[in-house]
Amino acid sequence: MNLSSVDVANLRSNFSSAVTNNVIVTALCISINYINGTLIHTFRKHQIFNSNPRYILFIHLVINDMIQLLLSTLLHIISYALYTISVPLCLILLIFTISATLNTPLNLAGMAIECYIAVCMPLRHGQICTVKKTYILIGLIWATSAFSILPDLFILLATEPLQFFHSTVFCTRDLVFRSEYSLKKRNASHIICLILVWLTLLHTYFRILFAAKGAAVDIKKARNTILLHGFQVLLCMLTYVRPLFEQSLINLMPKQSLAIRFACYVIVEILPRFVSPIVYGLRDQVFRRYVRRYLLFTVSRPKNPET
């Protein structure tokens, strides 16, 4: 069948747009993960960080962002290059991507609690916030995320015919976990998770504010830290409102649907990953002093020995 000149022009335009979009996404992914990799390298090299619960939670957030960004970028490229993939492979990618996405607000809540204990209960901080307990908390975060997504998998196994698992599919959550039960469960779990996280942030923020005022100490840094956690949770919430916002824009500008989907993907999935390394890795004076050696390709050893 012959293609008209209009069809050929559209195909070239779509191909050019696809290549450009994937180059942009890949470049952003590599850039962000280079910074994140530098933070992880700094964490591993210096005892002052890997024995501190605050930095352990921070670096877990960074690793989680790397996993989420790598998998979401892979799914984005697959959607352009292959369009559909086998259902089992799609399920594996989605389970880890969704788990990493759910980990972020939970990890931020844990960091807020650690900050609250450090400010409001400094004498007990060393007993409560130990390295062992921090790693247990990280394990509980992953377990909570897994228990949140596993019911969707069980619902899928119970409601879909066997042929579905031997087929190929456009790999998105809504197209794979398409049961009405999964949709209701997902909405309920998101609401419960976000309510608990917001209550934690608000409680720790006001307790830090009032406790520190009563003790006549400077609370600016602790207060700003909790506010930054709240800002990151707001960014997490973009993931939940993205489908509705995206569809509304497409309804208004149907001819720009591809551009709208790409812009929403970059804003919701990629740009928030800049926040953790920039806000925490560069805001913290101690971490910044060490990380800039590696970030700027300077590998000289510190002059003063660490303790």
C-alpha positions as CSV (number, residue, x, y, z in Angstrom):
1,M,0.0,0.0,0.0
2,N,1.4,3.4,-1.0
3,L,1.7,6.3,1.4
4,S,0.7,9.8,0.5
5,S,3.1,12.7,0.9
6,V,1.1,13.8,4.0
7,D,1.5,10.3,5.6
8,V,5.2,10.3,4.9
9,A,5.6,13.7,6.4
10,N,3.7,12.7,9.5
11,L,5.8,9.5,9.9
12,R,9.0,11.6,9.6
13,S,7.7,14.1,12.1
14,N,6.7,11.4,14.5
15,F,10.0,9.6,14.1
16,S,12.0,12.8,14.6
17,S,9.9,13.7,17.6
18,A,10.4,10.2,19.1
19,V,14.2,10.3,18.7
20,T,14.4,13.8,20.2
21,N,12.2,12.9,23.1
22,N,14.2,9.8,23.9
23,V,17.5,11.6,23.6
24,I,16.3,14.3,26.0
25,V,15.0,11.7,28.5
26,T,18.2,9.6,28.3
27,A,20.4,12.7,28.8
28,L,18.4,13.8,31.8
29,C,18.5,10.3,33.3
30,I,22.3,10.0,32.8
31,S,22.9,13.5,34.3
32,I,20.8,13.0,37.3
33,N,22.1,9.5,38.0
34,Y,25.7,10.7,37.6
35,I,25.0,13.2,40.4
36,N,23.2,10.5,42.5
37,G,26.1,8.0,41.8
38,T,28.5,10.6,43.1
39,L,26.5,11.0,46.3
40,I,26.5,7.3,46.8
41,H,30.2,7.0,46.2
42,T,30.8,9.8,48.8
43,F,28.6,8.0,51.3
44,R,30.5,4.8,50.9
45,K,33.9,6.3,51.1
46,H,33.5,8.2,54.4
47,Q,32.6,6.7,57.8
48,I,31.2,10.0,59.0
49,F,28.2,9.3,56.7
50,N,27.6,5.6,56.7
51,S,27.4,5.5,60.5
52,N,24.8,8.3,60.7
53,P,21.1,7.3,60.4
54,R,20.2,10.7,58.8
55,Y,22.6,10.1,55.9
56,I,21.6,6.5,55.6
57,L,18.0,7.5,55.1
58,F,19.1,10.2,52.7
59,I,21.2,7.9,50.6
60,H,18.4,5.3,50.5
61,L,16.2,8.1,49.1
62,V,18.9,8.7,46.4
63,I,19.2,5.0,45.6
64,N,15.4,4.7,45.4
65,D,15.3,7.7,43.0
66,M,17.9,6.1,40.8
67,I,15.9,2.9,40.6
68,Q,12.7,4.8,39.9
69,L,14.3,7.0,37.3
70,L,16.1,4.1,35.5
71,L,13.0,2.0,35.3
72,S,10.6,4.8,34.3
73,T,13.1,5.9,31.6
74,L,13.4,2.3,30.3
75,L,9.6,2.0,30.1
76,H,9.4,5.4,28.3
77,I,12.0,4.3,25.7
78,I,10.3,0.9,25.3
79,S,7.0,2.7,24.6
80,Y,8.6,4.4,21.6
81,A,10.9,1.7,20.4
82,L,8.9,-1.5,20.9
83,Y,5.5,-0.1,21.8
84,T,4.4,-3.4,23.4
85,I,6.3,-6.0,25.4
86,S,5.4,-9.3,27.0
87,V,3.2,-9.2,30.0
88,P,5.5,-11.0,32.5
89,L,8.4,-8.6,31.7
90,C,6.0,-5.7,32.0
91,L,4.8,-6.9,35.4
92,I,8.4,-7.1,36.7
93,L,9.2,-3.6,35.6
94,L,5.9,-2.2,36.9
95,I,6.2,-3.8,40.3
96,F,9.6,-2.4,41.0
97,T,8.8,1.0,39.5
98,I,5.6,1.3,41.5
99,S,7.3,0.1,44.7
100,A,10.1,2.7,44.2
101,T,7.5,5.5,43.7
102,L,5.7,4.5,46.9
103,N,9.0,4.4,48.8
104,T,9.6,8.1,48.4
105,P,6.9,9.6,50.7
106,L,7.5,6.8,53.3
107,N,11.2,7.6,53.3
108,L,10.5,11.3,53.7
109,A,8.3,10.6,56.7
110,G,11.1,8.6,58.3
111,M,13.5,11.4,57.7
112,A,11.1,13.9,59.3
113,I,10.7,11.6,62.4
114,E,14.5,11.4,62.7
115,C,14.8,15.2,62.5
116,Y,12.1,15.5,65.2
117,I,13.9,13.1,67.5
118,A,17.2,14.9,67.0
119,V,15.7,18.3,67.9
120,C,13.1,17.4,70.5
121,M,14.8,14.4,72.2
122,P,18.5,15.0,71.7
123,L,19.6,12.9,74.7
124,R,17.7,9.9,73.4
125,H,18.5,10.3,69.8
126,G,21.5,8.0,69.9
127,Q,19.5,5.2,71.5
128,I,16.4,5.5,69.3
129,C,18.1,6.3,65.9
130,T,20.7,3.6,65.6
131,V,22.2,2.3,62.4
132,K,20.6,-1.1,62.9
133,K,17.1,0.4,63.5
134,T,17.6,2.6,60.4
135,Y,18.2,-0.4,58.2
136,I,15.2,-2.1,59.7
137,L,13.1,1.0,58.9
138,I,14.3,0.8,55.3
139,G,13.3,-2.9,55.1
140,L,9.9,-2.0,56.5
141,I,9.5,0.7,53.8
142,W,10.2,-1.8,51.0
143,A,7.9,-4.3,52.7
144,T,5.1,-1.8,52.9
145,S,5.5,-0.9,49.2
146,A,5.5,-4.5,48.2
147,F,2.4,-5.3,50.2
148,S,0.7,-2.4,48.5
149,I,1.3,-3.7,45.0
150,L,1.1,-7.4,45.6
151,P,-2.8,-7.4,45.9
152,D,-2.9,-5.9,42.4
153,L,-0.9,-8.9,41.1
154,F,-3.2,-11.3,42.9
155,I,-6.3,-9.6,41.5
156,L,-4.7,-9.8,38.0
157,L,-4.0,-13.5,38.3
158,A,-7.6,-14.1,39.5
159,T,-9.4,-12.0,36.9
160,E,-7.4,-12.3,33.7
161,P,-7.4,-15.4,31.4
162,L,-4.1,-17.4,30.9
163,Q,-3.8,-16.1,27.4
164,F,-3.3,-12.6,28.7
165,F,0.0,-13.6,30.3
166,H,1.3,-14.9,27.0
167,S,0.4,-11.7,25.1
168,T,2.1,-8.4,24.7
169,V,0.8,-5.1,26.1
170,F,1.6,-1.4,26.1
171,C,3.3,-1.3,29.5
172,T,1.5,1.1,31.8
173,R,-0.2,0.5,35.1
174,D,-3.7,1.4,34.0
175,L,-3.5,-1.0,31.0
176,V,-2.1,-3.9,33.0
177,F,-3.8,-3.6,36.3
178,R,-7.1,-2.7,34.7
179,S,-9.5,-4.4,37.1
180,E,-12.0,-2.1,38.9
181,Y,-10.9,-3.7,42.2
182,S,-7.3,-2.7,41.5
183,L,-8.3,0.9,40.7
184,K,-10.3,1.2,43.9
185,K,-7.5,-0.4,45.9
186,R,-4.9,1.8,44.4
187,N,-6.9,5.0,45.1
188,A,-7.5,3.9,48.7
189,S,-3.9,3.0,49.3
190,H,-2.7,6.3,47.9
191,I,-5.1,8.3,50.0
192,I,-4.2,6.4,53.2
193,C,-0.4,6.7,52.5
194,L,-0.5,10.4,51.8
195,I,-2.7,11.2,54.7
196,L,-0.4,9.4,57.1
197,V,2.7,11.0,55.6
198,W,1.2,14.5,55.8
199,L,0.1,14.0,59.4
200,T,3.6,12.9,60.2
201,L,5.1,15.9,58.5
202,L,2.7,18.3,60.2
203,H,3.1,16.7,63.6
204,T,6.9,16.8,63.5
205,Y,7.0,20.3,62.1
206,F,4.9,21.8,64.8
207,R,6.5,19.8,67.6
208,I,9.9,21.0,66.4
209,L,8.6,24.6,66.2
210,F,7.1,24.7,69.7
211,A,9.7,22.5,71.4
212,A,12.6,24.5,70.0
213,K,11.0,27.8,70.8
214,G,10.5,26.7,74.4
215,A,14.2,25.8,74.6
216,A,15.2,29.1,73.0
217,V,17.4,27.4,70.3
218,D,17.8,28.1,66.6
219,I,15.2,26.0,64.8
220,K,15.5,27.5,61.3
221,K,17.4,24.5,59.8
222,A,15.2,21.8,61.3
223,R,12.0,23.7,60.3
224,N,13.2,24.3,56.7
225,T,14.1,20.6,56.5
226,I,10.6,19.5,57.3
227,L,9.2,22.1,54.8
228,L,11.5,20.6,52.1
229,H,10.1,17.1,53.0
230,G,6.6,18.6,52.5
231,F,7.6,20.0,49.1
232,Q,8.9,16.7,48.0
233,V,5.7,15.0,49.0
234,L,3.8,17.5,46.9
235,L,6.0,16.5,44.0
236,C,5.1,12.8,44.7
237,M,1.5,13.7,44.6
238,L,1.9,14.9,41.0
239,T,2.2,11.2,40.1
240,Y,-1.3,10.6,41.4
241,V,-2.9,13.5,39.6
242,R,-1.0,13.2,36.4
243,P,-3.6,11.0,34.5
244,L,-6.4,13.4,35.2
245,F,-4.4,16.5,34.4
246,E,-2.9,15.0,31.3
247,Q,-6.2,13.9,29.9
248,S,-7.7,17.3,30.6
249,L,-5.0,19.0,28.5
250,I,-5.3,16.5,25.7
251,N,-9.1,17.2,25.6
252,L,-8.3,20.9,25.2
253,M,-5.5,20.4,22.6
254,P,-6.0,17.0,21.0
255,K,-3.4,17.7,18.2
256,Q,-0.7,18.2,20.8
257,S,-1.3,14.9,22.7
258,L,2.2,13.5,22.2
259,A,3.8,16.7,23.3
260,I,1.5,16.9,26.3
261,R,2.3,13.4,27.4
262,F,6.0,13.9,27.0
263,A,5.9,17.2,28.9
264,C,3.9,15.7,31.7
265,Y,6.3,12.7,31.9
266,V,9.4,15.0,32.2
267,I,7.7,17.2,34.8
268,V,6.3,14.4,36.9
269,E,8.8,11.6,36.6
270,I,12.2,13.2,35.9
271,L,12.4,16.7,37.3
272,P,11.5,15.8,40.9
273,R,14.5,13.5,40.9
274,F,16.7,16.7,40.8
275,V,15.4,17.7,44.2
276,S,17.0,15.1,46.5
277,P,20.6,15.5,45.3
278,I,20.4,19.3,45.0
279,V,18.5,20.0,48.2
280,Y,20.2,17.5,50.5
281,G,23.5,16.7,48.9
282,L,24.4,20.4,48.3
283,R,22.5,22.0,51.1
284,D,24.2,20.0,53.9
285,Q,27.5,21.6,54.6
286,V,29.3,18.5,55.7
287,F,28.1,16.4,52.7
288,R,28.8,19.3,50.3
289,R,32.4,19.6,51.5
290,Y,33.1,15.9,50.6
291,V,31.0,15.4,47.5
292,R,32.3,18.3,45.5
293,R,35.7,16.5,45.3
294,Y,34.1,13.7,43.4
295,L,31.5,15.7,41.5
296,L,34.3,17.9,40.1
297,F,36.5,14.9,39.3
298,T,38.8,15.9,42.2
299,V,39.9,12.7,43.9
300,S,42.4,14.0,46.3
301,R,42.1,12.8,49.9
302,P,41.0,15.2,52.7
303,K,43.8,16.9,54.6
304,N,42.3,16.2,58.0
305,P,41.7,12.5,59.0
306,E,38.2,11.5,59.7
307,T,36.9,10.2,63.0
